[in-house]
Amino acid sequence: MATQKQFASFEELLASAEKPLLVDFYATWCGPCRMLAPILDQVQAAMKDKLQIVKIDTDRYPELASQYDVHALPTVVLFKNGQPIERIEGVLPPEQLIAHFSPLL
């Protein structure tokens, strides 16, 4: 299951991550974001040893959305070694997300 995190700083979250982080930038009012949530649960179950998924509410952390150029919701960004390396906007089936991100891990 994707994790909703409270954190002192996003940089701290990235630095403490033991695995690559797939960050789901979402909003509670966003219909496609709600559609993506169970898909990300499937991705997390399939890739639990390689990847951690974190959800960040862009209404609560608008500065992070701006910092990482999140202009559409949902947007998922893969962070590896603290750096964003890939992103997808919109909703894709779990198989496509896994196939897209697996080679990058």
C-alpha positions as CSV (number, residue, x, y, z in Angstrom):
1,M,0.0,0.0,0.0
2,A,1.2,3.5,-0.8
3,T,2.2,5.5,2.3
4,Q,1.0,8.9,3.2
5,K,3.9,10.5,4.9
6,Q,4.3,13.5,7.3
7,F,7.9,14.8,7.1
8,A,10.0,17.6,8.3
9,S,11.4,18.1,4.8
10,F,11.2,16.4,1.5
11,E,14.9,16.3,1.2
12,E,15.0,14.4,4.5
13,L,12.5,11.9,3.1
14,L,14.7,11.4,0.0
15,A,17.9,11.1,2.0
16,S,16.5,8.5,4.3
17,A,15.0,6.3,1.6
18,E,16.6,2.9,1.4
19,K,15.0,2.1,-2.0
20,P,14.1,4.3,-5.0
21,L,10.9,6.3,-4.2
22,L,8.0,6.5,-6.5
23,V,6.3,9.7,-5.4
24,D,2.6,10.1,-6.3
25,F,1.7,13.8,-6.4
26,Y,-2.0,13.9,-6.0
27,A,-5.0,15.9,-4.6
28,T,-7.9,14.6,-2.7
29,W,-10.4,16.3,-5.1
30,C,-8.8,14.7,-8.2
31,G,-10.8,11.9,-9.7
32,P,-8.0,10.3,-11.8
33,C,-5.8,10.4,-8.6
34,R,-8.4,8.3,-6.8
35,M,-8.3,5.9,-9.8
36,L,-4.5,5.7,-9.6
37,A,-4.5,4.8,-5.8
38,P,-5.5,1.1,-6.2
39,I,-3.2,0.8,-9.2
40,L,-0.2,2.0,-7.2
41,D,-1.2,-0.5,-4.5
42,Q,-0.8,-3.3,-7.1
43,V,2.6,-1.8,-8.3
44,Q,3.8,-1.7,-4.6
45,A,2.8,-5.3,-4.1
46,A,4.6,-6.4,-7.2
47,M,7.7,-4.3,-6.6
48,K,7.9,-4.2,-2.8
49,D,11.5,-5.3,-2.7
50,K,12.7,-2.8,-5.2
51,L,10.6,0.3,-4.7
52,Q,8.8,2.4,-2.1
53,I,5.7,4.4,-3.0
54,V,4.9,7.7,-1.2
55,K,1.9,9.9,-1.8
56,I,2.2,13.6,-1.5
57,D,-0.9,15.8,-1.4
58,T,-0.2,18.8,-3.6
59,D,-2.7,20.9,-1.8
60,R,-0.7,20.5,1.4
61,Y,2.7,20.8,-0.2
62,P,2.3,23.1,-3.2
63,E,5.9,24.2,-3.0
64,L,7.0,20.6,-3.8
65,A,4.6,20.4,-6.7
66,S,6.1,23.6,-8.0
67,Q,9.7,22.5,-7.4
68,Y,9.2,19.3,-9.4
69,D,7.2,20.9,-12.2
70,V,4.0,19.0,-11.4
71,H,1.4,20.7,-13.6
72,A,-1.0,17.8,-14.1
73,L,-2.5,15.4,-11.6
74,P,-1.8,12.7,-11.0
75,T,1.9,12.8,-11.6
76,V,4.3,10.1,-10.4
77,V,8.0,10.8,-10.2
78,L,10.7,8.2,-9.7
79,F,13.5,9.4,-7.4
80,K,16.7,7.4,-7.2
81,N,19.6,8.4,-5.0
82,G,17.6,11.5,-4.1
83,Q,17.2,12.7,-7.7
84,P,14.2,12.7,-10.0
85,I,15.0,10.4,-12.9
86,E,11.6,9.7,-14.6
87,R,8.0,10.8,-14.5
88,I,4.6,9.9,-15.8
89,E,1.5,12.1,-15.9
90,G,-2.0,10.5,-15.8
91,V,-3.3,7.0,-15.1
92,L,-1.7,3.9,-16.6
93,P,-2.5,0.2,-15.8
94,P,-0.2,-1.4,-13.2
95,E,1.5,-3.6,-15.9
96,Q,2.5,-0.5,-17.9
97,L,3.8,1.3,-14.8
98,I,5.9,-1.8,-13.7
99,A,7.3,-2.2,-17.3
100,H,8.1,1.5,-17.5
101,F,9.9,1.8,-14.1
102,S,11.5,-1.6,-13.7
103,P,14.5,-1.0,-16.0
104,L,15.3,2.1,-14.1
105,L,15.6,0.4,-10.7
